[in-house]
Amino acid sequence: MKKSGCVLLAVFIALCGSLFFNLLLIGFLGAGEAESVTSGSVGQPLKEVVLEQGAVGAGKIAVIPIQGVIQSNDQSEWGSSMVDDIKNALRVALEDDEVKAVVLAIDSPGGEVTASDIIYHEVLKVQREKPVVVAMSSLAASGAYYIACAADWIVANDTTFTGSIGVIIQSLNYQGLFDKVGLDAVVFKSGKFKDMLSGSRPITPEEQRYVEGMVQQVYLKFLDIVAQARDLPAEELRQGLADGRILTGRDAQEAGLVDQLGYLEDAFAMARDLAKAPEAEVIRYEQGMNFQRLLRFLSAGMQAKVELQLGSSPVFRMQPGRAYLLPEFYAW
């Protein structure tokens, strides 16, 4: 029995050693592949995938996707957030002299105010040096449209849902439930606004005015960005389209919120035209593999997680107290 146990232990150690060696090999090979396509020492390494072939030496059009709810606290399996990944891709494109223009492929309902604003300003940095074209897919609303306003040209499908120029903060009042089950929240606070938006009691008129003031402040900034980017009177927008409504791509073009109706390939063509690089190849950035990411991926995969869900789930759940650039129908 002892001899058999020793043999099994030896086999187990050998297998573990072999697995570790292979992981090291995969990590280093992936790192080498990814680093060969980065520009300088910007953020995480990226790989380039060719979408459309071009002429040798004619430059590149870099496609950067913006997909899903825009938020800064969504740690991916690589250990970085959506905002970090997009910033990194934009900075790589800016520093790469072979990249002549950037296409933002947007399919997003919007998201957090600050996350959208950070990406907007990163796009502006690129736009000051190189042409930026936005290609809207099914959805490019609210915070996603906020980001699109940093581009030189916006292409939307006629069935795209866009617009939704507005700001929303949401909270959940559960005082009635507390009363039914006999619970009562006990709060000690340093000031009258410290537990503002608490769900355990009704909001006071003073608190309501205060929150509405914050929402209006962010809304006016959004409104000003749209007005300047689209050369439209701010007051006219405020009294009309900038009331949170969703527009189709066709209606948005007629209103002056987008420049062209078309598809992703039309955005590629416009980017080549603006960059004066008619034969440039079109590439898309992807996250490269390195040893550090590999370990993070394996660590995330080893964490067991069980979820019990009863009934349908919302597409996205807003967090109380956070301001969002989102259509109301998309979240609760």
C-alpha positions as a Python dict, from the first residue, in 0.01 Angstrom:
ca = {
    (1, 'M'): (0, 0, 0),
    (2, 'K'): (282, 242, 89),
    (3, 'K'): (463, 162, -237),
    (4, 'S'): (144, 216, -441),
    (5, 'G'): (80, 546, -263),
    (6, 'C'): (431, 668, -340),
    (7, 'V'): (389, 582, -707),
    (8, 'L'): (59, 774, -725),
    (9, 'L'): (217, 1072, -552),
    (10, 'A'): (509, 1069, -793),
    (11, 'V'): (274, 1053, -1093),
    (12, 'F'): (69, 1343, -950),
    (13, 'I'): (381, 1558, -899),
    (14, 'A'): (501, 1478, -1250),
    (15, 'L'): (166, 1577, -1400),
    (16, 'C'): (162, 1903, -1203),
    (17, 'G'): (516, 1981, -1318),
    (18, 'S'): (424, 1908, -1679),
    (19, 'L'): (114, 2126, -1658),
    (20, 'F'): (307, 2416, -1507),
    (21, 'F'): (578, 2390, -1774),
    (22, 'N'): (321, 2393, -2053),
    (23, 'L'): (144, 2694, -1902),
    (24, 'L'): (473, 2879, -1889),
    (25, 'L'): (542, 2791, -2252),
    (26, 'I'): (195, 2902, -2367),
    (27, 'G'): (222, 3225, -2171),
    (28, 'F'): (562, 3321, -2310),
    (29, 'L'): (465, 3231, -2667),
    (30, 'G'): (147, 3436, -2636),
    (31, 'A'): (334, 3729, -2490),
    (32, 'G'): (582, 3730, -2774),
    (33, 'E'): (305, 3721, -3034),
    (34, 'A'): (111, 4005, -2870),
    (35, 'E'): (406, 4235, -2813),
    (36, 'S'): (505, 4215, -3180),
    (37, 'V'): (199, 4421, -3273),
    (38, 'T'): (193, 4684, -2997),
    (39, 'S'): (302, 5044, -3038),
    (40, 'G'): (550, 5159, -2776),
    (41, 'S'): (483, 5065, -2414),
    (42, 'V'): (114, 5151, -2397),
    (43, 'G'): (-94, 4948, -2152),
    (44, 'Q'): (-164, 4584, -2225),
    (45, 'P'): (-32, 4414, -2542),
    (46, 'L'): (-275, 4390, -2833),
    (47, 'K'): (-294, 4165, -3137),
    (48, 'E'): (-408, 4283, -3479),
    (49, 'V'): (-662, 4086, -3680),
    (50, 'V'): (-693, 4184, -4047),
    (51, 'L'): (-1053, 4251, -4155),
    (52, 'E'): (-981, 4386, -4502),
    (53, 'Q'): (-656, 4351, -4693),
    (54, 'G'): (-476, 4661, -4817),
    (55, 'A'): (-167, 4758, -5013),
    (56, 'V'): (178, 4722, -4859),
    (57, 'G'): (286, 5045, -4692),
    (58, 'A'): (-57, 5208, -4738),
    (59, 'G'): (-126, 5227, -4366),
    (60, 'K'): (-398, 5084, -4145),
    (61, 'I'): (-750, 5168, -4032),
    (62, 'A'): (-788, 5051, -3670),
    (63, 'V'): (-1131, 4926, -3562),
    (64, 'I'): (-1206, 4955, -3189),
    (65, 'P'): (-1534, 4800, -3066),
    (66, 'I'): (-1744, 4958, -2790),
    (67, 'Q'): (-2000, 4698, -2692),
    (68, 'G'): (-2235, 4650, -2398),
    (69, 'V'): (-2310, 4873, -2103),
    (70, 'I'): (-2032, 5127, -2051),
    (71, 'Q'): (-1902, 5094, -1696),
    (72, 'S'): (-1573, 5133, -1515),
    (73, 'N'): (-1608, 4860, -1252),
    (74, 'D'): (-1663, 4556, -1476),
    (75, 'Q'): (-1340, 4365, -1420),
    (76, 'S'): (-1288, 4130, -1713),
    (77, 'E'): (-1117, 3793, -1698),
    (78, 'W'): (-796, 3974, -1791),
    (79, 'G'): (-815, 4185, -1474),
    (80, 'S'): (-893, 4511, -1652),
    (81, 'S'): (-1214, 4706, -1703),
    (82, 'M'): (-1399, 4799, -2021),
    (83, 'V'): (-1281, 5159, -1988),
    (84, 'D'): (-918, 5046, -1942),
    (85, 'D'): (-935, 4823, -2250),
    (86, 'I'): (-1081, 5095, -2473),
    (87, 'K'): (-836, 5358, -2346),
    (88, 'N'): (-548, 5121, -2414),
    (89, 'A'): (-665, 5047, -2769),
    (90, 'L'): (-714, 5418, -2844),
    (91, 'R'): (-367, 5504, -2716),
    (92, 'V'): (-206, 5225, -2918),
    (93, 'A'): (-383, 5354, -3230),
    (94, 'L'): (-271, 5710, -3154),
    (95, 'E'): (94, 5616, -3110),
    (96, 'D'): (112, 5384, -3411),
    (97, 'D'): (222, 5593, -3712),
    (98, 'E'): (89, 5327, -3948),
    (99, 'V'): (-266, 5382, -3819),
    (100, 'K'): (-415, 5653, -4040),
    (101, 'A'): (-768, 5657, -3896),
    (102, 'V'): (-985, 5492, -3630),
    (103, 'V'): (-1332, 5340, -3661),
    (104, 'L'): (-1534, 5301, -3341),
    (105, 'A'): (-1776, 5011, -3388),
    (106, 'I'): (-2047, 5094, -3133),
    (107, 'D'): (-2323, 4863, -3015),
    (108, 'S'): (-2410, 4995, -2670),
    (109, 'P'): (-2709, 5141, -2480),
    (110, 'G'): (-2478, 5379, -2289),
    (111, 'G'): (-2382, 5349, -1925),
    (112, 'E'): (-2214, 5537, -1644),
    (113, 'V'): (-2168, 5912, -1686),
    (114, 'T'): (-1804, 5921, -1579),
    (115, 'A'): (-1704, 5610, -1776),
    (116, 'S'): (-1864, 5756, -2091),
    (117, 'D'): (-1693, 6091, -2033),
    (118, 'I'): (-1350, 5929, -1988),
    (119, 'I'): (-1381, 5741, -2316),
    (120, 'Y'): (-1515, 6054, -2490),
    (121, 'H'): (-1203, 6249, -2392),
    (122, 'E'): (-973, 5963, -2501),
    (123, 'V'): (-1145, 5962, -2841),
    (124, 'L'): (-1097, 6341, -2863),
    (125, 'K'): (-720, 6293, -2817),
    (126, 'V'): (-714, 6064, -3119),
    (127, 'Q'): (-949, 6286, -3322),
    (128, 'R'): (-713, 6582, -3286),
    (129, 'E'): (-440, 6381, -3461),
    (130, 'K'): (-624, 6133, -3685),
    (131, 'P'): (-974, 6098, -3838),
    (132, 'V'): (-1226, 5911, -3624),
    (133, 'V'): (-1540, 5755, -3772),
    (134, 'V'): (-1823, 5597, -3570),
    (135, 'A'): (-2014, 5297, -3705),
    (136, 'M'): (-2337, 5244, -3511),
    (137, 'S'): (-2486, 4897, -3499),
    (138, 'S'): (-2820, 4802, -3338),
    (139, 'L'): (-2787, 5042, -3045),
    (140, 'A'): (-2582, 5355, -2982),
    (141, 'A'): (-2784, 5550, -2729),
    (142, 'S'): (-2722, 5792, -2445),
    (143, 'G'): (-2363, 5743, -2317),
    (144, 'A'): (-2272, 5568, -2643),
    (145, 'Y'): (-2398, 5870, -2838),
    (146, 'Y'): (-2205, 6093, -2595),
    (147, 'I'): (-1887, 5912, -2705),
    (148, 'A'): (-1985, 5929, -3073),
    (149, 'C'): (-1991, 6309, -3052),
    (150, 'A'): (-1609, 6306, -3037),
    (151, 'A'): (-1587, 6162, -3391),
    (152, 'D'): (-1547, 6339, -3724),
    (153, 'W'): (-1819, 6135, -3892),
    (154, 'I'): (-2107, 5915, -3770),
    (155, 'V'): (-2251, 5630, -3976),
    (156, 'A'): (-2573, 5464, -3856),
    (157, 'N'): (-2795, 5194, -3995),
    (158, 'D'): (-3146, 5315, -4068),
    (159, 'T'): (-3267, 5067, -3804),
    (160, 'T'): (-3017, 5177, -3537),
    (161, 'F'): (-3162, 5304, -3209),
    (162, 'T'): (-2970, 5614, -3102),
    (163, 'G'): (-3018, 5947, -2927),
    (164, 'S'): (-3162, 5918, -2575),
    (165, 'I'): (-2987, 6240, -2474),
    (166, 'G'): (-3043, 6256, -2099),
    (167, 'V'): (-2928, 6152, -1752),
    (168, 'I'): (-3088, 5921, -1499),
    (169, 'I'): (-3031, 5838, -1131),
    (170, 'Q'): (-3243, 5566, -977),
    (171, 'S'): (-3310, 5436, -628),
    (172, 'L'): (-3537, 5169, -483),
    (173, 'N'): (-3777, 5242, -196),
    (174, 'Y'): (-3842, 4939, 23),
    (175, 'Q'): (-4002, 5109, 324),
    (176, 'G'): (-4337, 4939, 259),
    (177, 'L'): (-4170, 4597, 261),
    (178, 'F'): (-3990, 4681, 588),
    (179, 'D'): (-4323, 4779, 743),
    (180, 'K'): (-4480, 4448, 641),
    (181, 'V'): (-4205, 4233, 791),
    (182, 'G'): (-4154, 4450, 1098),
    (183, 'L'): (-3808, 4590, 1016),
    (184, 'D'): (-3690, 4941, 1076),
    (185, 'A'): (-3364, 5103, 958),
    (186, 'V'): (-3162, 5276, 1232),
    (187, 'V'): (-2934, 5541, 1080),
    (188, 'F'): (-2675, 5766, 1246),
    (189, 'K'): (-2560, 6041, 1011),
    (190, 'S'): (-2339, 6347, 1025),
    (191, 'G'): (-2559, 6564, 804),
    (192, 'K'): (-2911, 6577, 663),
    (193, 'F'): (-2805, 6465, 315),
    (194, 'K'): (-2577, 6179, 426),
    (195, 'D'): (-2842, 5908, 372),
    (196, 'M'): (-2993, 6072, 65),
    (197, 'L'): (-3155, 5817, -171),
    (198, 'S'): (-3190, 5569, 116),
    (199, 'G'): (-3459, 5317, 29),
    (200, 'S'): (-3577, 5286, 388),
    (201, 'R'): (-3769, 5615, 386),
    (202, 'P'): (-3934, 5854, 139),
    (203, 'I'): (-3714, 6119, -21),
    (204, 'T'): (-3770, 6470, 117),
    (205, 'P'): (-3861, 6764, -112),
    (206, 'E'): (-3523, 6925, -35),
    (207, 'E'): (-3338, 6607, -130),
    (208, 'Q'): (-3540, 6576, -448),
    (209, 'R'): (-3446, 6930, -555),
    (210, 'Y'): (-3081, 6859, -475),
    (211, 'V'): (-3069, 6538, -682),
    (212, 'E'): (-3255, 6698, -970),
    (213, 'G'): (-3000, 6979, -965),
    (214, 'M'): (-2713, 6732, -1001),
    (215, 'V'): (-2892, 6552, -1284),
    (216, 'Q'): (-2950, 6882, -1465),
    (217, 'Q'): (-2585, 6980, -1426),
    (218, 'V'): (-2466, 6663, -1599),
    (219, 'Y'): (-2746, 6688, -1856),
    (220, 'L'): (-2642, 7041, -1955),
    (221, 'K'): (-2287, 6920, -2013),
    (222, 'F'): (-2417, 6639, -2235),
    (223, 'L'): (-2641, 6887, -2417),
    (224, 'D'): (-2350, 7126, -2478),
    (225, 'I'): (-2132, 6845, -2617),
    (226, 'V'): (-2406, 6742, -2862),
    (227, 'A'): (-2477, 7102, -2964),
    (228, 'Q'): (-2112, 7176, -3040),
    (229, 'A'): (-2039, 6845, -3211),
    (230, 'R'): (-2346, 6855, -3435),
    (231, 'D'): (-2358, 7235, -3479),
    (232, 'L'): (-2714, 7252, -3348),
    (233, 'P'): (-2867, 7520, -3119),
    (234, 'A'): (-2859, 7394, -2759),
    (235, 'E'): (-3194, 7548, -2666),
    (236, 'E'): (-3359, 7399, -2972),
    (237, 'L'): (-3223, 7058, -2874),
    (238, 'R'): (-3338, 7102, -2516),
    (239, 'Q'): (-3693, 7186, -2623),
    (240, 'G'): (-3701, 6901, -2871),
    (241, 'L'): (-3482, 6596, -2936),
    (242, 'A'): (-3275, 6614, -2615),
    (243, 'D'): (-3560, 6502, -2392),
    (244, 'G'): (-3443, 6143, -2359),
    (245, 'R'): (-3626, 6009, -2664),
    (246, 'I'): (-3489, 5725, -2875),
    (247, 'L'): (-3448, 5785, -3249),
    (248, 'T'): (-3400, 5547, -3539),
    (249, 'G'): (-3093, 5599, -3752),
    (250, 'R'): (-3304, 5750, -4029),
    (251, 'D'): (-3475, 5998, -3794),
    (252, 'A'): (-3139, 6081, -3635),
    (253, 'Q'): (-2991, 6163, -3976),
    (254, 'E'): (-3284, 6387, -4064),
    (255, 'A'): (-3239, 6563, -3728),
    (256, 'G'): (-2867, 6613, -3784),
    (257, 'L'): (-2749, 6375, -3510),
    (258, 'V'): (-2573, 6139, -3755),
    (259, 'D'): (-2406, 6207, -4090),
    (260, 'Q'): (-2474, 5901, -4302),
    (261, 'L'): (-2690, 5591, -4325),
    (262, 'G'): (-2495, 5276, -4404),
    (263, 'Y'): (-2304, 4980, -4270),
    (264, 'L'): (-1966, 4904, -4115),
    (265, 'E'): (-1803, 4883, -4458),
    (266, 'D'): (-1926, 5236, -4534),
    (267, 'A'): (-1750, 5354, -4218),
    (268, 'F'): (-1428, 5186, -4341),
    (269, 'A'): (-1462, 5368, -4675),
    (270, 'M'): (-1519, 5703, -4505),
    (271, 'A'): (-1219, 5649, -4274),
    (272, 'R'): (-996, 5575, -4575),
    (273, 'D'): (-1130, 5885, -4749),
    (274, 'L'): (-1078, 6117, -4451),
    (275, 'A'): (-729, 5978, -4393),
    (276, 'K'): (-643, 6001, -4765),
    (277, 'A'): (-537, 5637, -4750),
    (278, 'P'): (-759, 5462, -5008),
    (279, 'E'): (-564, 5134, -4998),
    (280, 'A'): (-514, 5106, -4622),
    (281, 'E'): (-586, 4769, -4467),
    (282, 'V'): (-849, 4742, -4193),
    (283, 'I'): (-745, 4577, -3868),
    (284, 'R'): (-919, 4507, -3538),
    (285, 'Y'): (-743, 4503, -3202),
    (286, 'E'): (-774, 4201, -2976),
    (287, 'Q'): (-630, 4135, -2633),
    (288, 'G'): (-305, 3940, -2658),
    (289, 'M'): (-212, 3653, -2427),
    (290, 'N'): (74, 3675, -2183),
    (291, 'F'): (170, 3481, -1872),
    (292, 'Q'): (15, 3731, -1631),
    (293, 'R'): (-320, 3724, -1811),
    (294, 'L'): (-304, 3346, -1833),
    (295, 'L'): (-267, 3317, -1457),
    (296, 'R'): (-555, 3561, -1401),
    (297, 'F'): (-772, 3365, -1642),
    (298, 'L'): (-696, 3035, -1472),
    (299, 'S'): (-752, 3190, -1128),
    (300, 'A'): (-1091, 3325, -1237),
    (301, 'G'): (-1186, 2988, -1381),
    (302, 'M'): (-1108, 2811, -1054),
    (303, 'Q'): (-1347, 3026, -854),
    (304, 'A'): (-1670, 2832, -821),
    (305, 'K'): (-1984, 3041, -852),
    (306, 'V'): (-2346, 2929, -820),
    (307, 'E'): (-2636, 3161, -902),
    (308, 'L'): (-3004, 3095, -841),
    (309, 'Q'): (-3233, 3302, -1059),
    (310, 'L'): (-3611, 3305, -1031),
    (311, 'G'): (-3799, 3459, -1320),
    (312, 'S'): (-3663, 3688, -1589),
    (313, 'S'): (-3358, 3904, -1529),
    (314, 'P'): (-3312, 4268, -1633),
    (315, 'V'): (-3060, 4342, -1905),
    (316, 'F'): (-2869, 4563, -1663),
    (317, 'R'): (-2932, 4668, -1305),
    (318, 'M'): (-2846, 5027, -1218),
    (319, 'Q'): (-2673, 5084, -888),
    (320, 'P'): (-2844, 5331, -651),
    (321, 'G'): (-2669, 5667, -632),
    (322, 'R'): (-2480, 5633, -961),
    (323, 'A'): (-2564, 5864, -1252),
    (324, 'Y'): (-2620, 5695, -1587),
    (325, 'L'): (-2655, 5790, -1950),
    (326, 'L'): (-2900, 5508, -2027),
    (327, 'P'): (-3247, 5467, -2173),
    (328, 'E'): (-3498, 5384, -1898),
    (329, 'F'): (-3626, 5076, -2083),
    (330, 'Y'): (-3282, 4914, -2070),
    (331, 'A'): (-3245, 4884, -1694),
    (332, 'W'): (-3417, 4897, -1359),
}
